[in-house]
Amino acid sequence: MAQVGYDSLEGVLRLTSAGEREVDPFVVEVLTYHAALELEMDHLIARMLPRPDRLQVSGLGFKHKISLINAAWRGRPEDGDLLADALTRYNDLRNAVAHADQHRGVERIFSALSAAGTLINPDQAVNPTPYDVAVSICAFMGEDPGGRRLLRTLGELDDVINSRLPKAFKTSADDET
């Protein structure tokens, strides 16, 4: 139909091949939390504007929303810049995992996102997951310091349950033999 020699049978075979690949849990996690963060950005934008019902956010892309949030930021300007940087890096990671041609730089991009996450949440885990960074970003958008305290407490609880307790039980089990 396009009159350019495109082979639709080859296209269908490429599509079929793509659908048969094994799902990468990391990719699913990045895409899931990127979409969730975008919804949270919509909620934040609605609170930042005097007449949010007049804004058609469905027509705005992720980058436009970042720019809008940074421009309407009422807190310290440098905090708005930190948030914009973290959101931009999350978007970079999303693009890298979503497009096979960029997949080779994922580790470097995720490392940069993790560093940006640490700037907005110094209590973030040393080796965070995409979820951990998304939670840090979401907590940073609010002005409730209790949210950050809750994140710190949950991180400490996670450390006790998933790291210290298993080590303690392994040690005590080893002592009994």
trRosetta pair geometry for C-beta under 8 A, 3 or more apart (Angstrom, degrees):
i j d omega theta_ij theta_ji phi_ij phi_ji
2 6 5.6 38 50 13 129 126
6 11 7.0 25 167 -41 101 131
7 10 4.0 52 102 14 115 113
7 11 6.6 168 97 -15 61 85
8 11 5.0 -51 -147 37 40 120
8 12 6.3 44 154 -22 69 99
9 12 5.7 -49 -148 34 32 110
9 13 6.5 33 151 -17 63 105
10 13 5.6 -55 -149 38 34 113
10 14 6.4 37 151 -21 66 103
11 14 5.7 -52 -148 34 32 111
11 15 6.4 33 153 -18 65 104
12 15 5.6 -52 -148 36 33 113
12 16 6.3 35 153 -20 65 106
13 16 5.6 -52 -145 37 31 113
13 17 6.3 34 154 -21 64 106
14 17 5.7 -55 -147 37 30 113
14 18 6.4 33 153 -21 64 105
15 18 5.7 -55 -151 33 31 112
15 19 6.5 26 154 -16 64 108
16 19 5.8 -59 -152 38 31 110
16 20 6.6 28 153 -21 64 109
17 20 5.8 -61 -151 33 32 111
17 21 7.5 50 151 -40 61 89
18 21 6.1 -35 -165 -2 38 114
23 27 7.4 -134 -176 64 68 113
23 28 6.1 39 170 -48 111 123
24 27 4.1 72 80 6 106 111
24 28 6.9 178 88 -11 55 83
24 97 7.8 -138 87 -161 133 111
25 28 5.5 -54 -147 38 36 113
25 29 6.2 39 154 -22 68 105
26 29 5.7 -54 -148 35 30 113
26 30 6.4 30 154 -18 65 105
26 97 7.2 -139 119 -124 90 141
26 130 7.3 124 -162 -13 70 125
27 30 5.8 -53 -148 36 30 110
27 31 6.3 24 157 -13 65 109
27 97 4.6 179 -122 175 82 122
27 98 7.7 139 -160 -73 102 49
28 31 6.0 -60 -146 41 28 107
28 32 6.0 30 157 -22 65 112
29 32 5.8 -56 -143 36 26 112
29 33 6.3 8 166 -4 64 111
29 129 6.7 -68 164 169 151 107
29 130 4.8 139 130 52 105 128
29 131 6.3 -76 -170 -39 113 91
30 33 6.5 -68 -144 45 23 96
30 34 6.0 28 158 -25 63 111
30 93 5.7 -127 -148 134 128 107
30 94 5.8 -179 154 -97 104 61
30 97 4.9 98 73 34 152 157
30 130 4.8 -135 -88 -115 63 164
31 34 5.7 -52 -141 34 27 115
31 35 6.5 26 159 -16 62 106
31 94 6.5 110 -97 -139 55 91
31 97 6.9 -125 -48 98 88 124
31 98 6.7 111 -91 -79 107 100
32 35 6.1 -64 -159 36 26 107
32 36 6.4 21 150 -15 64 110
33 36 5.1 -49 -139 41 41 115
33 37 6.0 48 156 -24 68 101
33 90 7.9 -99 115 -162 99 124
33 130 5.2 167 43 137 143 104
33 131 5.7 -160 -76 -94 147 54
33 133 8.0 108 133 72 148 84
33 134 4.0 -114 179 -56 125 160
34 37 5.8 -52 -148 35 28 111
34 38 6.6 32 150 -22 61 103
34 62 7.8 -25 178 -111 100 149
34 90 6.1 170 -107 154 83 102
34 91 7.1 115 -144 -98 115 50
34 93 7.7 -159 -77 84 120 93
34 94 4.1 83 -105 -91 159 133
34 134 7.9 -114 -63 -97 37 124
35 38 5.6 -51 -152 30 33 114
35 39 6.9 34 150 -17 63 100
36 39 5.8 -52 -156 33 36 111
36 40 6.6 34 148 -16 66 104
36 134 6.6 59 81 180 115 143
37 40 5.4 -54 -149 38 37 112
37 41 6.3 45 149 -25 67 100
37 87 7.1 178 157 -126 132 89
37 90 6.2 -10 66 134 171 156
37 134 5.4 -120 -64 -142 111 101
37 137 6.2 15 -129 94 122 140
37 138 7.0 -126 -114 -65 78 93
38 41 5.4 -46 -149 30 35 116
38 42 6.8 41 149 -22 62 98
38 62 5.9 -76 -103 -103 112 93
38 65 7.0 110 -144 53 77 164
39 42 5.5 -47 -155 29 36 115
39 43 6.8 38 147 -18 64 100
40 43 5.5 -48 -152 33 39 113
40 44 6.4 40 149 -19 67 103
40 138 5.4 -71 -165 -114 165 98
40 141 6.8 150 152 36 113 163
41 44 5.6 -53 -148 38 34 112
41 45 6.2 37 153 -21 67 105
41 62 7.7 106 43 -140 165 67
41 65 4.8 74 145 154 137 134
41 66 7.5 -53 -139 -70 144 55
41 69 6.3 -86 -153 -55 96 137
41 87 7.3 91 -88 -134 129 140
42 45 5.7 -51 -144 36 30 112
42 46 6.4 35 154 -23 62 104
42 57 5.1 120 -124 143 100 163
42 65 7.3 -55 -69 -135 60 139
43 46 5.8 -54 -153 32 30 114
43 47 6.8 23 152 -13 63 105
44 47 5.9 -62 -155 38 34 106
44 48 6.3 31 151 -23 68 111
44 69 6.1 31 112 -117 126 116
44 141 5.2 -82 -94 -177 139 132
45 48 5.6 -59 -145 35 33 113
45 49 6.4 15 165 -11 68 112
45 52 6.7 131 124 -130 76 114
45 55 6.9 -113 144 102 119 158
45 57 6.4 134 83 -98 148 131
45 65 6.4 -88 -55 -150 139 92
45 68 6.0 29 -120 116 118 126
45 69 6.3 -88 -79 -78 84 83
45 72 7.4 96 -133 52 67 150
46 49 6.7 -66 -143 38 24 99
46 52 3.9 86 -140 -169 64 163
46 55 7.9 -150 -94 54 63 126
47 52 7.6 10 -32 -55 22 148
48 52 7.9 101 56 -82 60 112
48 68 8.0 143 84 144 144 91
48 69 7.0 167 -18 -125 166 60
48 72 4.2 92 158 131 132 133
48 73 7.7 -39 -131 -80 136 33
48 74 7.3 -174 -135 -17 90 104
49 52 4.5 126 71 -76 113 74
49 54 8.0 -130 144 52 135 93
49 55 6.2 77 68 -20 174 136
49 72 6.7 -49 -69 -141 73 156
51 54 4.6 25 129 7 109 119
51 55 7.7 137 106 -19 70 85
52 55 5.6 -52 -159 26 52 113
55 60 8.0 -6 170 -23 104 133
56 59 4.8 35 117 12 107 113
56 60 7.6 149 102 -20 63 89
57 60 5.2 -55 -154 29 53 116
57 65 7.1 55 -153 -96 101 111
60 64 4.2 -131 -164 92 93 128
60 65 5.3 113 131 -58 125 83
60 68 7.1 -20 -157 -13 153 143
61 64 4.9 98 53 7 71 103
61 65 7.1 -133 99 -6 38 88
62 65 5.8 -58 -152 35 31 111
62 66 6.6 34 150 -22 65 102
62 87 7.7 -163 171 164 97 103
62 91 5.0 160 125 -110 139 127
62 94 7.9 128 -39 58 178 150
63 66 5.5 -48 -150 31 36 114
63 67 6.5 35 152 -17 65 104
63 88 7.4 57 -116 -113 80 83
63 91 6.6 139 -68 166 76 170
64 67 5.7 -55 -151 38 34 112
64 68 6.2 35 151 -21 67 107
65 68 5.5 -52 -144 37 33 113
65 69 6.3 35 156 -20 65 104
66 69 5.9 -56 -150 36 28 110
66 70 6.3 23 155 -15 64 109
66 84 5.2 107 176 -140 100 79
66 87 4.7 179 -109 105 112 132
66 88 5.9 102 -163 -65 165 79
66 91 7.3 -87 -40 -19 141 143
67 70 5.8 -57 -146 39 29 109
67 71 6.1 26 156 -18 65 110
67 84 7.6 72 -85 -135 38 123
68 71 5.8 -57 -144 39 28 109
68 72 6.1 6 163 -1 65 114
69 72 6.3 -69 -140 49 24 96
69 73 6.3 54 153 -61 62 90
69 80 7.3 -175 132 -153 79 94
69 83 6.9 -98 129 117 127 127
69 84 6.9 175 85 -84 103 85
69 87 7.6 77 57 6 145 167
70 73 5.6 -23 -151 -17 31 121
70 80 4.8 122 -139 162 65 106
70 81 6.8 72 -140 -84 117 46
70 83 7.2 -177 -86 79 82 99
70 84 4.2 19 -75 -71 128 134
73 77 6.9 122 95 -115 125 47
73 79 7.3 -175 179 87 135 85
73 80 3.2 137 96 -100 177 132
73 83 7.4 159 -103 47 136 134
75 79 4.9 -48 114 70 123 135
75 80 6.4 159 66 -48 90 88
75 143 7.5 -180 -83 -92 124 105
76 79 4.4 87 68 1 92 106
76 80 7.3 -161 93 -6 50 82
77 80 5.5 -53 -153 34 38 114
77 81 6.5 39 150 -19 68 103
78 81 5.4 -49 -149 35 37 115
78 82 6.5 43 150 -22 65 100
79 82 5.5 -47 -148 33 36 113
79 83 6.5 37 153 -17 65 103
79 140 7.7 -166 -173 178 100 104
80 83 5.8 -54 -149 37 31 111
80 84 6.2 33 152 -19 65 107
81 84 5.6 -52 -144 37 32 112
81 85 6.3 35 155 -22 64 105
82 85 5.7 -54 -149 34 30 112
82 86 6.5 27 154 -17 64 105
82 116 7.4 163 -170 -166 72 84
82 119 5.5 -141 -149 123 116 118
82 120 5.3 151 145 -77 119 95
82 140 7.5 -112 109 -180 111 147
83 86 5.8 -56 -148 37 32 108
83 87 6.2 27 156 -14 67 109
83 120 6.6 93 -83 -104 61 142
83 137 7.0 112 -143 -151 79 83
83 140 5.9 -176 -95 121 99 125
83 141 6.7 103 -135 -85 137 73
84 87 5.9 -57 -145 41 29 109
84 88 6.1 32 155 -22 65 109
85 88 5.7 -54 -145 36 28 113
85 89 6.3 26 156 -17 64 107
85 116 5.2 -151 123 -137 99 125
85 119 7.7 -3 84 68 131 145
86 89 5.8 -56 -148 38 30 109
86 90 6.4 33 151 -22 64 103
86 113 7.2 87 -152 -152 64 69
86 116 4.2 172 -96 142 70 117
86 117 6.0 107 -135 -76 118 55
86 119 7.4 -153 -65 62 109 104
86 120 5.6 -40 -46 -7 152 140
86 133 7.3 -165 -169 179 108 101
86 136 7.6 -118 -164 104 151 105
86 137 5.3 -173 127 -100 132 106
86 140 7.5 80 43 51 158 157
87 90 5.5 -50 -148 33 34 113
87 91 6.4 35 152 -18 64 104
87 137 6.5 120 -73 -152 75 137
88 91 5.6 -55 -152 37 32 112
88 92 6.4 38 147 -23 65 102
89 92 5.3 -44 -147 31 37 117
89 93 6.6 40 152 -20 64 99
89 109 7.1 172 -167 -177 81 77
89 112 5.4 -143 -141 117 127 97
89 113 4.1 173 138 -95 115 73
89 116 4.8 153 23 15 153 153
90 93 5.7 -52 -153 34 34 112
90 94 6.5 38 147 -21 64 103
90 113 5.9 104 -76 -135 54 125
90 130 7.9 110 -137 -153 93 91
90 133 6.8 177 -91 124 106 123
90 134 7.1 101 -128 -88 141 77
90 137 6.9 -28 -41 -52 147 161
91 94 5.4 -48 -147 33 35 115
91 95 6.4 34 154 -17 65 104
92 95 5.8 -56 -151 38 30 110
92 96 6.3 31 152 -21 64 108
92 109 5.2 -146 126 -156 108 120
92 112 7.5 -20 82 82 144 128
92 113 7.3 -163 64 -64 104 106
93 96 5.6 -55 -147 35 32 113
93 97 6.4 18 160 -8 67 106
93 106 7.1 77 -145 -146 76 74
93 109 5.0 165 -90 132 70 115
93 110 5.7 85 -118 -83 123 68
93 113 5.3 -15 -41 -42 133 151
93 130 7.2 -175 131 -113 148 112
94 97 6.4 -65 -148 42 26 98
94 98 5.9 18 159 -16 65 119
95 98 5.8 -62 -135 42 27 108
95 99 6.0 -7 175 9 66 115
95 102 6.3 6 131 69 82 161
96 99 7.0 -71 -134 49 17 86
96 102 4.4 -114 -128 124 60 114
96 103 6.4 126 167 -101 75 34
96 105 5.8 -106 -136 78 131 88
96 106 4.9 161 136 -92 127 71
96 109 5.0 164 -16 35 161 163
97 103 6.8 71 -118 -113 39 80
97 106 6.0 75 -73 -114 79 123
99 102 4.8 52 85 18 104 106
99 103 7.4 -150 95 -43 53 75
100 103 5.4 -23 -154 -20 42 123
102 105 6.0 -55 178 37 76 105
102 106 7.8 109 128 -59 78 76
103 106 5.8 -14 -168 -32 52 115
105 108 5.0 -55 -170 46 78 114
105 109 5.5 77 130 -25 91 105
106 109 5.7 -62 -144 41 30 109
106 110 5.9 27 160 -18 68 109
107 110 5.9 -56 -143 39 26 108
107 111 6.3 32 154 -23 62 107
108 111 5.7 -53 -150 33 29 115
108 112 6.6 29 152 -17 63 104
109 112 5.7 -53 -152 35 33 111
109 113 6.5 34 149 -18 65 104
110 113 5.4 -51 -147 37 36 114
110 114 6.3 42 152 -23 66 102
110 130 7.7 -74 -133 -76 108 87
111 114 5.6 -49 -148 33 31 114
111 115 6.6 33 152 -19 62 103
112 115 5.7 -51 -150 35 33 113
112 116 6.5 33 151 -17 64 104
113 116 5.6 -54 -149 37 34 111
113 117 6.3 38 150 -23 66 105
113 130 8.0 8 121 -114 147 72
113 133 5.8 37 148 -159 104 165
114 117 5.4 -53 -149 35 32 116
114 118 6.5 36 151 -22 64 101
114 124 7.7 -178 -164 128 72 138
114 127 7.9 -26 -140 -140 147 35
114 128 5.4 165 -127 43 96 106
114 133 6.4 -102 -99 -80 52 127
115 118 5.7 -50 -151 31 33 113
115 119 6.9 38 149 -22 62 100
116 119 5.7 -49 -156 28 37 115
116 120 7.0 17 154 -3 65 104
116 133 7.9 60 79 -154 87 120
117 120 6.2 -66 -152 45 34 97
117 121 6.1 -30 167 41 72 102
117 124 5.1 126 134 -122 102 173
117 128 6.0 -88 100 50 154 163
117 132 7.2 83 169 117 153 87
117 133 4.0 -94 -88 -127 147 90
117 136 4.7 95 -162 72 95 152
117 137 7.0 -70 -114 -48 86 83
118 121 6.7 -82 -128 72 25 63
118 122 6.3 53 -178 -113 70 42
118 124 5.2 -122 -94 51 60 124
119 122 7.9 19 -131 -70 15 69
120 136 5.7 123 91 153 103 104
120 137 6.7 61 91 -97 154 52
120 140 4.3 -21 173 -89 122 152
121 124 4.3 93 99 -45 106 99
121 136 3.7 -116 5 -144 145 112
121 139 6.6 69 -88 72 127 126
121 140 6.5 -112 -51 -58 92 107
121 148 7.0 -163 -124 -134 92 98
121 151 6.8 -59 -153 120 133 153
123 148 7.3 123 29 180 131 88
123 151 6.4 132 90 111 125 102
123 152 4.5 -48 174 -100 165 91
123 155 6.1 175 153 34 103 159
124 128 5.3 -26 169 -66 108 136
124 132 6.1 115 -158 155 95 111
124 133 7.1 47 -149 -93 141 59
124 136 5.1 -8 -88 -82 119 144
124 155 7.9 -156 -134 -97 23 149
125 128 4.6 137 64 -81 96 70
125 129 7.8 24 58 0 140 69
125 132 5.4 -62 26 -155 113 159
125 155 6.3 -164 -65 -138 84 116
128 132 3.5 -134 -159 86 101 136
128 133 5.2 115 128 -48 139 82
128 136 7.6 -32 -141 -15 158 133
129 132 4.8 108 46 -1 68 99
129 133 7.4 -138 92 0 41 84
130 133 5.9 -56 -150 39 35 108
130 134 6.2 37 152 -21 67 107
131 134 5.6 -57 -146 37 31 112
131 135 6.3 31 156 -19 66 105
132 135 5.9 -55 -150 35 29 110
132 136 6.5 31 151 -20 63 105
133 136 5.5 -51 -150 34 35 115
133 137 6.4 37 151 -20 66 103
134 137 5.7 -52 -150 34 33 112
134 138 6.3 32 152 -19 65 106
135 138 5.6 -54 -145 38 32 112
135 139 6.2 32 156 -18 66 107
135 151 6.5 155 140 -117 115 119
136 139 5.9 -56 -146 38 28 110
136 140 6.3 31 154 -23 63 108
136 151 7.1 111 -93 -161 63 158
137 140 5.7 -57 -150 33 29 113
137 141 6.8 35 152 -28 63 101
138 141 5.9 -50 -157 21 33 114
138 142 7.6 19 153 -10 60 102
139 142 6.4 -65 -163 36 37 103
139 147 4.6 -176 -141 136 92 116
139 148 5.5 126 163 -79 127 66
139 151 5.5 -37 -78 -38 165 142
142 147 5.5 72 73 11 134 158
144 147 4.5 86 92 -11 103 103
144 148 7.8 173 106 -2 65 78
145 148 5.5 -50 -161 36 53 111
145 149 6.3 55 142 -20 74 102
146 149 5.4 -52 -146 38 38 113
146 150 6.2 44 152 -25 68 102
147 150 5.6 -50 -149 32 31 114
147 151 6.6 34 151 -19 62 102
148 151 5.6 -48 -151 33 36 113
148 152 6.5 37 150 -19 65 103
149 152 5.6 -54 -151 36 34 112
149 153 6.3 34 151 -18 67 106
150 153 5.6 -55 -147 38 32 111
150 154 6.2 32 155 -18 66 106
151 154 5.8 -55 -145 38 29 110
151 155 6.3 33 154 -21 63 106
152 155 5.7 -54 -151 35 30 114
152 156 6.5 28 152 -17 64 105
153 156 5.7 -54 -149 37 32 110
153 157 6.2 33 152 -18 66 107
154 157 5.5 -53 -144 39 33 113
154 158 6.2 39 153 -23 65 104
155 158 5.6 -51 -147 34 30 115
155 159 6.5 34 151 -22 62 103
156 159 5.6 -51 -152 32 34 114
156 160 6.6 33 151 -18 65 103
157 160 5.7 -52 -150 35 34 111
157 161 6.2 22 157 -11 68 110
158 161 6.1 -61 -140 44 28 103
158 162 5.6 -11 175 15 67 119
158 163 7.9 53 132 -3 64 100
159 162 6.9 -67 -121 54 16 86
159 163 5.1 -36 -166 34 58 125
159 164 6.3 51 141 -14 75 104
160 163 7.2 -33 -70 52 7 80
160 164 5.0 -39 -135 43 46 123
160 165 6.1 60 159 -28 64 99
161 164 7.9 32 -3 47 16 83
161 165 5.8 -10 -138 16 29 133
162 165 7.7 41 -15 41 11 99
162 166 7.0 -6 -177 -4 31 121
163 166 6.8 -75 -156 38 13 102
163 167 6.6 4 158 -12 56 114
164 167 5.8 -64 -151 39 30 110
164 168 6.1 28 156 -21 68 109
165 168 5.6 -55 -143 36 32 111
165 169 6.2 27 161 -14 67 106
166 169 5.9 -56 -144 40 31 107
166 170 6.1 33 156 -22 65 107
167 170 5.7 -55 -146 36 30 112
167 171 6.3 31 154 -20 64 106
168 171 5.7 -54 -148 35 30 111
168 172 6.4 22 156 -13 65 106
169 172 5.8 -54 -141 41 33 105
169 173 6.0 35 157 -20 66 108
170 173 5.8 -55 -144 38 28 111
170 174 6.3 31 154 -21 63 107
171 174 5.7 -56 -149 35 29 112
171 175 6.5 32 151 -24 63 105
172 175 5.5 -49 -148 31 36 116
172 176 6.8 37 154 -23 64 101
173 176 6.0 -53 -154 28 34 111
173 177 7.3 29 153 -20 62 104
174 177 6.2 -59 -158 28 36 109
